[in-house]
Structure formats: structure tokens, C-alpha cells
Amino acid sequence: MKIAIVTGAYKGLGFEWCNQLAHLGYKVVLTARDLEKANAAAHELNEQELVVYPKELNVANETEIEQLVSWCSEYFGKVDLIVNNAGINPKDFPDKEKMAKAFRLEAFDPAVMDEVIHINSYAPLLMVKHFRHLLVKSQQPIVINISSWLGSVSQLGFGGHYGYVGSKNLLNVLNKSMALELKPEGIITVNVNPGWVQTDMGGSKGQFTVQQAVKQLIDNVLTKVTINDSGKFLNYDGTEHPW
């Protein structure tokens, strides 16, 4: 039985990852900062006779990551897949003054940028840092980090939006470096661009539903990547995205 951990998973892309992975036979650990929301989401899937475990996790809190590692070590003894889906976009901050501090140059505030970067750029590496010893016990350990086309320097065509653009670009280069360090251990770690998806973050006009987006990533990335792909920035169709 394969074991998967999905962060930021009580709704949207994360929830759909849990749904489709569980239908593929994975035992899935569904995490969210709010345990009540994680419980409700997992209950919805478990009613379909899927195997989903709800766990509270703030990916910016290393103590909580370590606690989850201990639990997974005791119950499973390994981890086959981590989907680092948890993320924030300053445009969605209810406080629009705070939003502007990571969005517009005239209001730019490094403290707000640091908050976004910690979640979007550092947290995926923290997950791998602490789960590393469980990943290496898998026959084919895979880490999928949800990035964005907005993290591409060569494709960027508008100004501002520093928090999200900067954090996703940093995630891309950090993953490349992490992949090179972990390659001798056989851990595959890739960043993916899921496309414009119909989520709370992406809006209702996105080109893909969450069901379509996750299925494409499973069919074109998860089931096909090899150690030679580790460190790449991949599109939903499996092609490489421009850096």
C-alpha cells in the first residue's frame, strides 16, 4: 500500500489530490491548519470507503511537521508521495492594506513578503527535510510541489504581484537545488504548473476544473516521472515549463 501526504487539502486542488489518490489505492494523509476542516474533508472521502487520515498541520511550523513525521513513522514506516499543495496568495488577503505590501511597489514591505515566502517557498523544503528518512524507505519516493506559471521569469508579462511571483520563482530554484542534493538517494522532487484552475485562488474562469487539473498531473507527471526528471519544472501535460 502506498502512502501519500497532501498539504493544504481540505478544499480545492489539495482535496482533489486526496480524492483521486485514494481512488488509486493510496492511504492518504489529508492535512490542513484547521483540524475541524480536515476532519470534515476526510469524512466526506471516507464515506466512499476510501482510506484518508485527517491531520492538523501548519506547514510553517516545524514542530507540527515533526509531530506528523512521528505519527507517520509509527503507523506506516514510510512515505511514498508528498504533494506540497499548501500556499497563499497575497491577492486573497482580506486586509487589502496588507495585500498591497506584497503586491505594489509603493507599499512593498519585506515582512509581508517573508510571510508569503515562508509558506510558498520554504515549507515544501521543510516537509522534505523532516520526511526524508521516511521517503527513502519507498521504492519510488516522489515529491510534487505545486508551483505556478507565475514563477517563470521568461514568461512573466506584467508588473507587481511580488509576493506570489517571487515565492513561486524561489520555490522553483530551491527545488532544483534540493533535487540535486537528493538524487543519490533516489528521491524524485519536481515542481508543477497545474494551469489556470477553477479554485478560490484561481477564480471561476480557470481553464481547468480541479478534477481535470489533478487528473492531468497524475496521468502526465506522477505516473511518468523518473529520477532523471527530478528538479524539473513541469506543466500539467508533462512538458517542461520555461524557467
Backbone hydrogen bonds, N-H to C=O, Kabsch-Sander energy under -0.5 kcal/mol:
donor,donor_aa,acceptor,acceptor_aa,energy
4,A,27,K,-2.7
5,I,81,L,-2.3
6,V,29,V,-2.4
7,T,83,V,-2.2
9,A,31,T,-3.1
14,G,11,K,-0.6
15,F,11,K,-1.5
16,E,12,G,-2.1
17,W,13,L,-2.4
18,C,14,G,-2.0
19,N,15,F,-2.4
20,Q,16,E,-2.8
21,L,17,W,-2.7
22,A,18,C,-2.3
23,H,19,N,-1.9
24,L,20,Q,-1.1
25,G,22,A,-1.4
26,Y,21,L,-2.2
27,K,2,K,-3.0
28,V,26,Y,-0.6
28,V,51,V,-2.4
29,V,4,A,-3.0
30,L,28,V,-0.7
30,L,53,Y,-2.3
31,T,6,V,-2.1
31,T,29,V,-0.6
32,A,55,K,-1.6
35,L,33,R,-0.7
38,A,34,D,-2.1
39,N,35,L,-2.9
40,A,36,E,-2.1
41,A,37,K,-2.3
42,A,38,A,-2.6
43,H,39,N,-2.4
44,E,40,A,-1.8
45,L,41,A,-1.3
46,N,42,A,-3.1
47,E,43,H,-1.8
48,Q,45,L,-1.6
49,E,46,N,-1.8
50,L,45,L,-1.2
52,V,50,L,-0.8
53,Y,28,V,-3.2
55,K,30,L,-2.5
57,L,32,A,-2.5
59,V,57,L,-0.7
61,N,58,N,-2.5
62,E,60,A,-0.7
65,I,61,N,-1.8
66,E,62,E,-2.7
67,Q,63,T,-2.0
68,L,64,E,-2.0
69,V,65,I,-2.4
70,S,66,E,-2.2
71,W,67,Q,-1.9
72,C,68,L,-2.7
73,S,69,V,-2.7
74,E,70,S,-2.0
75,Y,71,W,-2.4
76,F,72,C,-2.8
77,G,72,C,-1.8
79,V,134,L,-1.8
80,D,3,I,-2.0
81,L,3,I,-1.8
82,I,142,I,-1.9
83,V,5,I,-3.1
84,N,82,I,-0.7
84,N,144,I,-2.4
85,N,83,V,-1.6
92,D,89,N,-2.6
93,F,90,P,-1.9
96,K,94,P,-1.0
99,M,95,D,-2.3
100,A,96,K,-2.1
101,K,97,E,-0.9
101,K,98,K,-0.7
102,A,98,K,-0.5
102,A,99,M,-1.6
103,F,100,A,-1.4
104,R,100,A,-2.8
107,A,104,R,-1.0
108,F,105,L,-1.1
109,D,101,K,-2.4
112,V,109,D,-0.8
113,M,109,D,-2.0
114,D,110,P,-2.7
115,E,111,A,-1.4
116,V,112,V,-1.8
117,I,113,M,-2.9
118,H,114,D,-2.4
119,I,115,E,-1.5
120,N,116,V,-2.8
121,S,117,I,-2.6
122,Y,117,I,-1.9
123,A,118,H,-2.0
125,L,121,S,-0.5
125,L,122,Y,-0.6
126,L,122,Y,-2.2
127,M,123,A,-2.4
128,V,124,P,-1.7
129,K,125,L,-2.9
130,H,126,L,-2.0
131,F,127,M,-2.1
132,R,128,V,-1.3
134,L,131,F,-1.3
135,L,131,F,-2.4
136,V,132,R,-2.1
137,K,134,L,-0.7
138,S,135,L,-2.2
142,I,80,D,-2.3
143,V,188,I,-2.9
144,I,82,I,-2.9
145,N,143,V,-0.5
145,N,190,V,-2.8
146,I,84,N,-2.3
146,I,144,I,-0.5
147,S,145,N,-0.9
147,S,192,V,-2.5
151,G,148,S,-2.1
152,S,149,W,-1.7
153,V,151,G,-0.6
153,V,243,W,-2.1
156,L,152,S,-0.7
156,L,153,V,-0.8
161,H,103,F,-1.8
163,G,102,A,-3.1
165,V,161,H,-2.3
166,G,162,Y,-2.4
167,S,163,G,-2.0
168,K,164,Y,-2.3
169,N,165,V,-2.0
170,L,166,G,-2.3
171,L,167,S,-2.2
172,N,168,K,-1.8
173,V,169,N,-1.8
174,L,170,L,-2.7
175,N,171,L,-2.5
176,K,172,N,-1.7
177,S,173,V,-2.0
178,M,174,L,-2.7
179,A,175,N,-2.9
180,L,176,K,-1.6
181,E,177,S,-1.7
182,L,178,M,-2.4
183,K,179,A,-1.5
185,E,182,L,-1.9
186,G,183,K,-1.9
187,I,182,L,-1.3
188,I,141,P,-2.6
188,I,186,G,-0.6
189,T,187,I,-0.5
190,V,143,V,-2.5
191,N,232,K,-2.3
192,V,145,N,-2.5
193,N,234,L,-2.9
197,V,195,G,-0.8
198,Q,208,F,-2.8
199,T,197,V,-1.8
203,G,199,T,-2.7
206,G,203,G,-0.9
207,Q,196,W,-0.8
208,F,196,W,-2.1
213,A,209,T,-2.6
214,V,210,V,-2.4
215,K,211,Q,-2.1
216,Q,212,Q,-2.3
217,L,213,A,-1.9
218,I,214,V,-2.6
219,D,215,K,-3.0
220,N,216,Q,-2.9
221,V,217,L,-1.6
222,L,217,L,-2.4
223,T,218,I,-2.2
224,K,221,V,-1.4
225,V,221,V,-2.5
229,D,226,T,-2.0
230,S,227,I,-0.9
231,G,189,T,-2.7
232,K,229,D,-2.2
234,L,191,N,-3.0
234,L,232,K,-0.6
235,N,239,T,-3.6
236,Y,193,N,-0.8
238,G,235,N,-1.9
241,H,233,F,-3.4
